[in-house]
Amino acid sequence: MIFGKSKQENFFDMFLVLSGFACQAAQKIDSLINDYTNVAVKCREIEDLEHSADQQVSKIYHQLNHSFITPIDREDIFLVAKRLDQVTDQIDSAAQRCLMYNVESTTDEAKIFCRLIVKCCGFLNSVVEELRNFKKAKRIHEGIKIVNELEHDGDIHYHAAVTKLFKEHQDVLYVLKWKEMYQEFERILDACEDVANTILSVVMKNS
């Protein structure tokens, strides 16, 4: 399938809705970690976005089942949708652990993670927005490069954060709790990179 051949389907707009949910969830977890109040309410808002993303994936799957012509291969449409959905899933997973682990306050390291997550989701959204126009492949590649760089920054920050955690804290429960929280934040950035790499594969296949 070739980009732009079909005007009867709006899958690129549907992708953008999914990346929009991820951006909203990223902003909300950033707000949660930087202003650690009304935690249950903020976590519920993120959970609602996760449910909305799931519904959007179902909508895409339904449209795929009723489409004779698609702008790119069917399996690629579903894969991009699922990868985008996983970003919001991972953000929700991190937020819910604040409740599960009874996190009482946040850390500077968590705040840095959230800044990276907001940036990464923002650039990912730009990549998804460009996806409909294959002629702008250069801008897609540039956006993907930045997403990959932010994920790498997240890896470096994770190692530094965990090292600091074990050096500065003796409370085993606290260390285990925040080590898991930092892993959850890193998984969000990994999910963003998975989307970027999936889109890169799709673009290369159709070039």
Buried (B, 14 or more C-beta within 10 A) or exposed (E): BEBEEBEEBBBBEBBBBBBBBBBBBBBBBBBBBEEBEEBEEBBBBBBBBBEBBBEBBEBBBEBBEEBEEBBBEBEBBBBBBBBBBBBBBBBBBBBBBBEEBEBEEBBEBBEBBBBBBBBBBBBBBBBBBBBBEBEEBEBBBBBBBBBBBBBEBBEEBBEEBBEBBEEEEEEEEEBEBBBEBBBBBBBBBBBBBBBBBBBBEBBEEBE
